[in-house]
Amino acid sequence: MPKMKTKSSAAKRFKATGTGKLKRNKANKSHILTKKTSKRKRGLRKAAMTDQTNEKNMKKILPYL
């Protein structure tokens, strides 16, 4: 059986933690930042974990993570 391919777009966006969970960056931090409050922008800096509903699909796209 051939090797499975990793989706390179997903590999750039997700990192695995030590326990095997997937870490991601939050959206809405790239442009139109003037109307967003400082508190909101500060919250967007922190990384988040992927939701459990998406975890199964993400593991399928990232077989070697």
mmCIF file as gemmi writes it, N, C-alpha and C atoms, coordinates in Angstrom:
data_model
loop_
_atom_site.group_PDB
_atom_site.id
_atom_site.type_symbol
_atom_site.label_atom_id
_atom_site.label_alt_id
_atom_site.label_comp_id
_atom_site.label_asym_id
_atom_site.label_entity_id
_atom_site.label_seq_id
_atom_site.pdbx_PDB_ins_code
_atom_site.Cartn_x
_atom_site.Cartn_y
_atom_site.Cartn_z
_atom_site.occupancy
_atom_site.B_iso_or_equiv
_atom_site.pdbx_formal_charge
_atom_site.auth_seq_id
_atom_site.auth_asym_id
_atom_site.pdbx_PDB_model_num
ATOM 1 N N . MET Axp A 1 ? 0.848 -1.186 0 1 0 ? 1 A 1
ATOM 2 C CA . MET Axp A 1 ? 0 0 0 1 0 ? 1 A 1
ATOM 3 C C . MET Axp A 1 ? 0.893 1.25 0 1 0 ? 1 A 1
ATOM 4 N N . PRO Axp A 2 ? 0.542 2.241 -0.84 1 0 ? 2 A 1
ATOM 5 C CA . PRO Axp A 2 ? 1.39 3.443 -0.886 1 0 ? 2 A 1
ATOM 6 C C . PRO Axp A 2 ? 1.262 4.295 0.365 1 0 ? 2 A 1
ATOM 7 N N . LYS Axp A 3 ? 2.244 5.174 0.525 1 0 ? 3 A 1
ATOM 8 C CA . LYS Axp A 3 ? 2.205 6.091 1.665 1 0 ? 3 A 1
ATOM 9 C C . LYS Axp A 3 ? 1.028 7.031 1.527 1 0 ? 3 A 1
ATOM 10 N N . MET Axp A 4 ? 0.5 7.469 2.665 1 0 ? 4 A 1
ATOM 11 C CA . MET Axp A 4 ? -0.585 8.446 2.648 1 0 ? 4 A 1
ATOM 12 C C . MET Axp A 4 ? 0.014 9.838 2.509 1 0 ? 4 A 1
ATOM 13 N N . LYS Axp A 5 ? -0.67 10.701 1.777 1 0 ? 5 A 1
ATOM 14 C CA . LYS Axp A 5 ? -0.174 12.065 1.614 1 0 ? 5 A 1
ATOM 15 C C . LYS Axp A 5 ? -0.789 12.98 2.657 1 0 ? 5 A 1
ATOM 16 N N . THR Axp A 6 ? 0.018 13.882 3.172 1 0 ? 6 A 1
ATOM 17 C CA . THR Axp A 6 ? -0.444 14.902 4.109 1 0 ? 6 A 1
ATOM 18 C C . THR Axp A 6 ? -0.945 16.074 3.305 1 0 ? 6 A 1
ATOM 19 N N . LYS Axp A 7 ? -2.075 16.66 3.705 1 0 ? 7 A 1
ATOM 20 C CA . LYS Axp A 7 ? -2.553 17.893 3.071 1 0 ? 7 A 1
ATOM 21 C C . LYS Axp A 7 ? -1.634 19.01 3.531 1 0 ? 7 A 1
ATOM 22 N N . SER Axp A 8 ? -0.843 19.563 2.619 1 0 ? 8 A 1
ATOM 23 C CA . SER Axp A 8 ? 0.164 20.548 3.017 1 0 ? 8 A 1
ATOM 24 C C . SER Axp A 8 ? -0.465 21.831 3.555 1 0 ? 8 A 1
ATOM 25 N N . SER Axp A 9 ? -1.661 22.175 3.066 1 0 ? 9 A 1
ATOM 26 C CA . SER Axp A 9 ? -2.336 23.374 3.587 1 0 ? 9 A 1
ATOM 27 C C . SER Axp A 9 ? -2.683 23.207 5.061 1 0 ? 9 A 1
ATOM 28 N N . ALA Axp A 10 ? -3.101 22.007 5.452 1 0 ? 10 A 1
ATOM 29 C CA . ALA Axp A 10 ? -3.43 21.732 6.848 1 0 ? 10 A 1
ATOM 30 C C . ALA Axp A 10 ? -2.171 21.642 7.705 1 0 ? 10 A 1
ATOM 31 N N . ALA Axp A 11 ? -1.1 21.104 7.136 1 0 ? 11 A 1
ATOM 32 C CA . ALA Axp A 11 ? 0.16 20.957 7.877 1 0 ? 11 A 1
ATOM 33 C C . ALA Axp A 11 ? 0.722 22.317 8.277 1 0 ? 11 A 1
ATOM 34 N N . LYS Axp A 12 ? 0.47 23.336 7.448 1 0 ? 12 A 1
ATOM 35 C CA . LYS Axp A 12 ? 0.946 24.683 7.743 1 0 ? 12 A 1
ATOM 36 C C . LYS Axp A 12 ? 0.13 25.346 8.849 1 0 ? 12 A 1
ATOM 37 N N . ARG Axp A 13 ? -1.111 24.903 9.023 1 0 ? 13 A 1
ATOM 38 C CA . ARG Axp A 13 ? -2.026 25.569 9.945 1 0 ? 13 A 1
ATOM 39 C C . ARG Axp A 13 ? -2.158 24.906 11.308 1 0 ? 13 A 1
ATOM 40 N N . PHE Axp A 14 ? -1.792 23.637 11.414 1 0 ? 14 A 1
ATOM 41 C CA . PHE Axp A 14 ? -1.992 22.891 12.656 1 0 ? 14 A 1
ATOM 42 C C . PHE Axp A 14 ? -0.698 22.306 13.187 1 0 ? 14 A 1
ATOM 43 N N . LYS Axp A 15 ? -0.57 22.276 14.515 1 0 ? 15 A 1
ATOM 44 C CA . LYS Axp A 15 ? 0.568 21.644 15.173 1 0 ? 15 A 1
ATOM 45 C C . LYS Axp A 15 ? 0.012 20.695 16.228 1 0 ? 15 A 1
ATOM 46 N N . ALA Axp A 16 ? 0.692 19.596 16.45 1 0 ? 16 A 1
ATOM 47 C CA . ALA Axp A 16 ? 0.251 18.635 17.464 1 0 ? 16 A 1
ATOM 48 C C . ALA Axp A 16 ? 0.865 18.982 18.809 1 0 ? 16 A 1
ATOM 49 N N . THR Axp A 17 ? 0.082 18.822 19.877 1 0 ? 17 A 1
ATOM 50 C CA . THR Axp A 17 ? 0.597 19.025 21.224 1 0 ? 17 A 1
ATOM 51 C C . THR Axp A 17 ? 1.166 17.699 21.73 1 0 ? 17 A 1
ATOM 52 N N . GLY Axp A 18 ? 1.737 17.716 22.903 1 0 ? 18 A 1
ATOM 53 C CA . GLY Axp A 18 ? 2.304 16.502 23.472 1 0 ? 18 A 1
ATOM 54 C C . GLY Axp A 18 ? 1.285 15.411 23.713 1 0 ? 18 A 1
ATOM 55 N N . THR Axp A 19 ? 0.057 15.807 24.025 1 0 ? 19 A 1
ATOM 56 C CA . THR Axp A 19 ? -0.997 14.82 24.299 1 0 ? 19 A 1
ATOM 57 C C . THR Axp A 19 ? -1.72 14.375 23.036 1 0 ? 19 A 1
ATOM 58 N N . GLY Axp A 20 ? -1.337 14.948 21.883 1 0 ? 20 A 1
ATOM 59 C CA . GLY Axp A 20 ? -1.946 14.53 20.617 1 0 ? 20 A 1
ATOM 60 C C . GLY Axp A 20 ? -3.086 15.407 20.147 1 0 ? 20 A 1
ATOM 61 N N . LYS Axp A 21 ? -3.4 16.461 20.899 1 0 ? 21 A 1
ATOM 62 C CA . LYS Axp A 21 ? -4.444 17.396 20.452 1 0 ? 21 A 1
ATOM 63 C C . LYS Axp A 21 ? -3.866 18.303 19.372 1 0 ? 21 A 1
ATOM 64 N N . LEU Axp A 22 ? -4.741 18.941 18.606 1 0 ? 22 A 1
ATOM 65 C CA . LEU Axp A 22 ? -4.282 19.821 17.537 1 0 ? 22 A 1
ATOM 66 C C . LEU Axp A 22 ? -4.451 21.279 17.932 1 0 ? 22 A 1
ATOM 67 N N . LYS Axp A 23 ? -3.37 22.037 17.757 1 0 ? 23 A 1
ATOM 68 C CA . LYS Axp A 23 ? -3.362 23.454 18.097 1 0 ? 23 A 1
ATOM 69 C C . LYS Axp A 23 ? -3.512 24.254 16.815 1 0 ? 23 A 1
ATOM 70 N N . ARG Axp A 24 ? -4.284 25.344 16.865 1 0 ? 24 A 1
ATOM 71 C CA . ARG Axp A 24 ? -4.488 26.184 15.682 1 0 ? 24 A 1
ATOM 72 C C . ARG Axp A 24 ? -4.468 27.647 16.074 1 0 ? 24 A 1
ATOM 73 N N . ASN Axp A 25 ? -4.264 28.521 15.094 1 0 ? 25 A 1
ATOM 74 C CA . ASN Axp A 25 ? -4.343 29.951 15.345 1 0 ? 25 A 1
ATOM 75 C C . ASN Axp A 25 ? -5.751 30.431 15.042 1 0 ? 25 A 1
ATOM 76 N N . LYS Axp A 26 ? -6.154 31.507 15.684 1 0 ? 26 A 1
ATOM 77 C CA . LYS Axp A 26 ? -7.497 32.035 15.494 1 0 ? 26 A 1
ATOM 78 C C . LYS Axp A 26 ? -7.575 32.897 14.239 1 0 ? 26 A 1
ATOM 79 N N . ALA Axp A 27 ? -8.75 32.977 13.67 1 0 ? 27 A 1
ATOM 80 C CA . ALA Axp A 27 ? -8.982 33.765 12.458 1 0 ? 27 A 1
ATOM 81 C C . ALA Axp A 27 ? -9.298 35.218 12.825 1 0 ? 27 A 1
ATOM 82 N N . ASN Axp A 28 ? -9.471 36.067 11.833 1 0 ? 28 A 1
ATOM 83 C CA . ASN Axp A 28 ? -9.858 37.484 11.968 1 0 ? 28 A 1
ATOM 84 C C . ASN Axp A 28 ? -8.769 38.374 12.551 1 0 ? 28 A 1
ATOM 85 N N . LYS Axp A 29 ? -7.507 38.045 12.326 1 0 ? 29 A 1
ATOM 86 C CA . LYS Axp A 29 ? -6.419 38.86 12.862 1 0 ? 29 A 1
ATOM 87 C C . LYS Axp A 29 ? -5.546 39.444 11.747 1 0 ? 29 A 1
ATOM 88 N N . SER Axp A 30 ? -5.986 39.328 10.485 1 0 ? 30 A 1
ATOM 89 C CA . SER Axp A 30 ? -5.103 39.74 9.39 1 0 ? 30 A 1
ATOM 90 C C . SER Axp A 30 ? -5.345 41.155 8.875 1 0 ? 30 A 1
ATOM 91 N N . HIS Axp A 31 ? -6.59 41.602 8.818 1 0 ? 31 A 1
ATOM 92 C CA . HIS Axp A 31 ? -6.861 42.955 8.317 1 0 ? 31 A 1
ATOM 93 C C . HIS Axp A 31 ? -8.15 43.493 8.914 1 0 ? 31 A 1
ATOM 94 N N . ILE Axp A 32 ? -8.447 44.751 8.615 1 0 ? 32 A 1
ATOM 95 C CA . ILE Axp A 32 ? -9.587 45.481 9.201 1 0 ? 32 A 1
ATOM 96 C C . ILE Axp A 32 ? -9.5 45.436 10.723 1 0 ? 32 A 1
ATOM 97 N N . LEU Axp A 33 ? -8.358 45.844 11.245 1 0 ? 33 A 1
ATOM 98 C CA . LEU Axp A 33 ? -8.129 45.755 12.684 1 0 ? 33 A 1
ATOM 99 C C . LEU Axp A 33 ? -8.523 47.036 13.421 1 0 ? 33 A 1
ATOM 100 N N . THR Axp A 34 ? -8.793 48.112 12.694 1 0 ? 34 A 1
ATOM 101 C CA . THR Axp A 34 ? -9.085 49.393 13.349 1 0 ? 34 A 1
ATOM 102 C C . THR Axp A 34 ? -10.409 49.367 14.099 1 0 ? 34 A 1
ATOM 103 N N . LYS Axp A 35 ? -11.38 48.659 13.577 1 0 ? 35 A 1
ATOM 104 C CA . LYS Axp A 35 ? -12.696 48.62 14.242 1 0 ? 35 A 1
ATOM 105 C C . LYS Axp A 35 ? -12.784 47.584 15.364 1 0 ? 35 A 1
ATOM 106 N N . LYS Axp A 36 ? -11.783 46.718 15.46 1 0 ? 36 A 1
ATOM 107 C CA . LYS Axp A 36 ? -11.783 45.703 16.513 1 0 ? 36 A 1
ATOM 108 C C . LYS Axp A 36 ? -11.137 46.275 17.774 1 0 ? 36 A 1
ATOM 109 N N . THR Axp A 37 ? -11.7 45.926 18.903 1 0 ? 37 A 1
ATOM 110 C CA . THR Axp A 37 ? -11.173 46.451 20.17 1 0 ? 37 A 1
ATOM 111 C C . THR Axp A 37 ? -9.843 45.796 20.512 1 0 ? 37 A 1
ATOM 112 N N . SER Axp A 38 ? -9.074 46.476 21.356 1 0 ? 38 A 1
ATOM 113 C CA . SER Axp A 38 ? -7.78 45.953 21.786 1 0 ? 38 A 1
ATOM 114 C C . SER Axp A 38 ? -7.95 44.62 22.503 1 0 ? 38 A 1
ATOM 115 N N . LYS Axp A 39 ? -8.997 44.52 23.297 1 0 ? 39 A 1
ATOM 116 C CA . LYS Axp A 39 ? -9.271 43.295 24.053 1 0 ? 39 A 1
ATOM 117 C C . LYS Axp A 39 ? -9.528 42.125 23.1 1 0 ? 39 A 1
ATOM 118 N N . ARG Axp A 40 ? -10.286 42.405 22.047 1 0 ? 40 A 1
ATOM 119 C CA . ARG Axp A 40 ? -10.605 41.37 21.073 1 0 ? 40 A 1
ATOM 120 C C . ARG Axp A 40 ? -9.358 40.924 20.31 1 0 ? 40 A 1
ATOM 121 N N . LYS Axp A 41 ? -8.527 41.881 19.904 1 0 ? 41 A 1
ATOM 122 C CA . LYS Axp A 41 ? -7.295 41.566 19.178 1 0 ? 41 A 1
ATOM 123 C C . LYS Axp A 41 ? -6.318 40.801 20.049 1 0 ? 41 A 1
ATOM 124 N N . ARG Axp A 42 ? -6.265 41.143 21.342 1 0 ? 42 A 1
ATOM 125 C CA . ARG Axp A 42 ? -5.39 40.455 22.287 1 0 ? 42 A 1
ATOM 126 C C . ARG Axp A 42 ? -5.814 38.997 22.432 1 0 ? 42 A 1
ATOM 127 N N . GLY Axp A 43 ? -7.114 38.77 22.455 1 0 ? 43 A 1
ATOM 128 C CA . GLY Axp A 43 ? -7.639 37.407 22.564 1 0 ? 43 A 1
ATOM 129 C C . GLY Axp A 43 ? -7.341 36.569 21.328 1 0 ? 43 A 1
ATOM 130 N N . LEU Axp A 44 ? -7.247 37.231 20.177 1 0 ? 44 A 1
ATOM 131 C CA . LEU Axp A 44 ? -6.973 36.517 18.928 1 0 ? 44 A 1
ATOM 132 C C . LEU Axp A 44 ? -5.515 36.078 18.806 1 0 ? 44 A 1
ATOM 133 N N . ARG Axp A 45 ? -4.641 36.65 19.629 1 0 ? 45 A 1
ATOM 134 C CA . ARG Axp A 45 ? -3.223 36.283 19.596 1 0 ? 45 A 1
ATOM 135 C C . ARG Axp A 45 ? -2.995 34.859 20.062 1 0 ? 45 A 1
ATOM 136 N N . LYS Axp A 46 ? -3.76 34.458 21.063 1 0 ? 46 A 1
ATOM 137 C CA . LYS Axp A 46 ? -3.544 33.153 21.681 1 0 ? 46 A 1
ATOM 138 C C . LYS Axp A 46 ? -4.001 32.019 20.762 1 0 ? 46 A 1
ATOM 139 N N . ALA Axp A 47 ? -3.26 30.941 20.779 1 0 ? 47 A 1
ATOM 140 C CA . ALA Axp A 47 ? -3.63 29.766 19.999 1 0 ? 47 A 1
ATOM 141 C C . ALA Axp A 47 ? -4.803 29.055 20.665 1 0 ? 47 A 1
ATOM 142 N N . ALA Axp A 48 ? -5.547 28.296 19.872 1 0 ? 48 A 1
ATOM 143 C CA . ALA Axp A 48 ? -6.69 27.554 20.396 1 0 ? 48 A 1
ATOM 144 C C . ALA Axp A 48 ? -6.553 26.087 19.993 1 0 ? 48 A 1
ATOM 145 N N . MET Axp A 49 ? -7.301 25.23 20.646 1 0 ? 49 A 1
ATOM 146 C CA . MET Axp A 49 ? -7.315 23.816 20.287 1 0 ? 49 A 1
ATOM 147 C C . MET Axp A 49 ? -8.442 23.583 19.28 1 0 ? 49 A 1
ATOM 148 N N . THR Axp A 50 ? -8.262 22.602 18.422 1 0 ? 50 A 1
ATOM 149 C CA . THR Axp A 50 ? -9.332 22.279 17.48 1 0 ? 50 A 1
ATOM 150 C C . THR Axp A 50 ? -10.474 21.621 18.231 1 0 ? 50 A 1
ATOM 151 N N . ASP Axp A 51 ? -11.657 21.843 17.747 1 0 ? 51 A 1
ATOM 152 C CA . ASP Axp A 51 ? -12.856 21.303 18.355 1 0 ? 51 A 1
ATOM 153 C C . ASP Axp A 51 ? -12.886 19.792 18.181 1 0 ? 51 A 1
ATOM 154 N N . GLN Axp A 52 ? -13.467 19.093 19.119 1 0 ? 52 A 1
ATOM 155 C CA . GLN Axp A 52 ? -13.53 17.628 19.049 1 0 ? 52 A 1
ATOM 156 C C . GLN Axp A 52 ? -14.32 17.139 17.844 1 0 ? 52 A 1
ATOM 157 N N . THR Axp A 53 ? -15.288 17.942 17.376 1 0 ? 53 A 1
ATOM 158 C CA . THR Axp A 53 ? -16.096 17.537 16.222 1 0 ? 53 A 1
ATOM 159 C C . THR Axp A 53 ? -15.256 17.485 14.948 1 0 ? 53 A 1
ATOM 160 N N . ASN Axp A 54 ? -14.207 18.31 14.867 1 0 ? 54 A 1
ATOM 161 C CA . ASN Axp A 54 ? -13.343 18.338 13.683 1 0 ? 54 A 1
ATOM 162 C C . ASN Axp A 54 ? -12.097 17.481 13.832 1 0 ? 54 A 1
ATOM 163 N N . GLU Axp A 55 ? -11.813 17.045 15.033 1 0 ? 55 A 1
ATOM 164 C CA . GLU Axp A 55 ? -10.559 16.347 15.319 1 0 ? 55 A 1
ATOM 165 C C . GLU Axp A 55 ? -10.369 15.092 14.469 1 0 ? 55 A 1
ATOM 166 N N . LYS Axp A 56 ? -11.412 14.309 14.294 1 0 ? 56 A 1
ATOM 167 C CA . LYS Axp A 56 ? -11.331 13.059 13.539 1 0 ? 56 A 1
ATOM 168 C C . LYS Axp A 56 ? -10.932 13.326 12.086 1 0 ? 56 A 1
ATOM 169 N N . ASN Axp A 57 ? -11.56 14.334 11.481 1 0 ? 57 A 1
ATOM 170 C CA . ASN Axp A 57 ? -11.249 14.678 10.092 1 0 ? 57 A 1
ATOM 171 C C . ASN Axp A 57 ? -9.831 15.212 9.957 1 0 ? 57 A 1
ATOM 172 N N . MET Axp A 58 ? -9.404 15.998 10.928 1 0 ? 58 A 1
ATOM 173 C CA . MET Axp A 58 ? -8.077 16.588 10.879 1 0 ? 58 A 1
ATOM 174 C C . MET Axp A 58 ? -6.991 15.499 10.983 1 0 ? 58 A 1
ATOM 175 N N . LYS Axp A 59 ? -7.222 14.509 11.806 1 0 ? 59 A 1
ATOM 176 C CA . LYS Axp A 59 ? -6.258 13.411 11.962 1 0 ? 59 A 1
ATOM 177 C C . LYS Axp A 59 ? -6.135 12.626 10.64 1 0 ? 59 A 1
ATOM 178 N N . LYS Axp A 60 ? -7.249 12.576 9.886 1 0 ? 60 A 1
ATOM 179 C CA . LYS Axp A 60 ? -7.25 11.873 8.611 1 0 ? 60 A 1
ATOM 180 C C . LYS Axp A 60 ? -6.403 12.631 7.571 1 0 ? 60 A 1
ATOM 181 N N . ILE Axp A 61 ? -6.49 13.964 7.606 1 0 ? 61 A 1
ATOM 182 C CA . ILE Axp A 61 ? -5.74 14.795 6.638 1 0 ? 61 A 1
ATOM 183 C C . ILE Axp A 61 ? -4.267 14.872 7.029 1 0 ? 61 A 1
ATOM 184 N N . LEU Axp A 62 ? -3.975 14.729 8.331 1 0 ? 62 A 1
ATOM 185 C CA . LEU Axp A 62 ? -2.6 14.832 8.832 1 0 ? 62 A 1
ATOM 186 C C . LEU Axp A 62 ? -2.176 13.478 9.417 1 0 ? 62 A 1
ATOM 187 N N . PRO Axp A 63 ? -1.924 12.485 8.586 1 0 ? 63 A 1
ATOM 188 C CA . PRO Axp A 63 ? -1.646 11.147 9.107 1 0 ? 63 A 1
ATOM 189 C C . PRO Axp A 63 ? -0.342 11.021 9.886 1 0 ? 63 A 1
ATOM 190 N N . TYR Axp A 64 ? 0.652 11.874 9.612 1 0 ? 64 A 1
ATOM 191 C CA . TYR Axp A 64 ? 1.966 11.712 10.26 1 0 ? 64 A 1
ATOM 192 C C . TYR Axp A 64 ? 2.25 12.778 11.301 1 0 ? 64 A 1
ATOM 193 N N . LEU Axp A 65 ? 1.222 13.451 11.788 1 0 ? 65 A 1
ATOM 194 C CA . LEU Axp A 65 ? 1.429 14.501 12.783 1 0 ? 65 A 1
ATOM 195 C C . LEU Axp A 65 ? 1.541 13.914 14.17 1 0 ? 65 A 1
